[in-house]
Amino acid sequence: MAQTGPYVAQAPRAIVVAIDKSIRFAVSDASRAIQCMFLAAWADGVGSNWVGFGEMEGVRDLLNIPAELHVLAVLPFGYPVAALGRGRKRRKPLAEIAHRERYGQPFE
C-alpha cells in the first residue's frame, strides 16, 4: 500500500497522517506536524521518513479512516541499522543555495 516505502511493514511503529482537505491549510499544518515528529524522533536516535504522498486509498481502507479524510503520508519509526547523521556532511556552499534580495544574487 505504501509503494515508496515497502519497509514500512517491518517498522516497529508507523503513524498515518490523514487530513480534512476542506480545511484550507490542512496540508501545510500536517506537513509541519510531520516535520516536528521527525525532529523529535531523530533527537532520540529514532529514524523516520515520509512515505507516500496522498492517494493511498488502501491505507485508508485498511485502517477504516472515514472517506472524507485524505491520507497524506505514512511515517515509519524505528532505530536505524547503521548510525546516521554523524560526522562531517558534504553540504553545498551557502552562496549556491541562498540568494540576497533577488534570485541569482549570491548570499555571502
Secondary structure, 3 states (H helix, E strand, C coil): CCCCCHHHHHCCEEEEEEECCCCCCHHHHHHHHHHHHHHHHHHCCCEECCECCCCCHHHHHHCCCCCCCEEEEEEEEECCCCCCCCCCCCCCCHHHHCECCCCCCECC
